[in-house]
Amino acid sequence: MAQERTLRRQNGIIAGVCGGLGAFFGIRPFWFRLLFVILFLPGGAPGVLPYIILWIVIPGRR
């Protein structure tokens, strides 16, 4: 039987968004953190806006 995956924020460095994405996709949160840092470099908005939107949209841990 397949295990059901749910997208939830995990305990993390700032809001748990990268930890939740890492747990959902089965990869280390480091890669999502690196992605957001790279997106942050060209001026901030390309990395900050998606992070804030995901912070609002993804439910927290229960």
N, C-alpha and C positions, 0 to 999 in steps of 0.2 A: 504494500500500500504506500502510495506517495505521501511524503510529509508535506503538510500545508505550510507555506511560507507566508508570513505577514510582515509588512513593512512597518517597523516601529523604530523610534529614536532609541538609541542605546546610551548608556553612560559614556560620555566622551569628553573631549577637551573643551569644547564650547557648548554646543547644544545637543550633541549626540547624533547629528545628521549623518556624518560620515560613518560612524559606527553602525548605525541602522542600515545604511546602504550597503556597507560591507557584509553585514550579517545576511541581508536579503539576497545579495548576489553571490555570496559564498567566497568573497575575496577579502583580503586585508583592508581595513579602513585607511591605511597609509596611502593607498592608490587614489582614493577619493579625496583625501586631504591634499595630496600632490596636485590633483586636477584642479581643485578650487584655488590653490596658491598660484598655479600657472594662469588660471583665468583672472585672478586678482591683479596680476602684474601689469596688464596694459591699461590700467586706469581705475581699477577697483570695481566698477559697476558690473562687468561681465562675470565676476566671481562672487560678489556680495549679493547681488539681486537673486540669482538662483538659490543661493544658500538660505537667504531669508525666506524666500517662498517655500522652499522645502521644510524649513523650520516650522512654518505656520501650517503647512499641509499635512506633514507626517505626524501622526499621533504619538504621544509619549509612551513610555513604558507603563505597564499596569502592575 
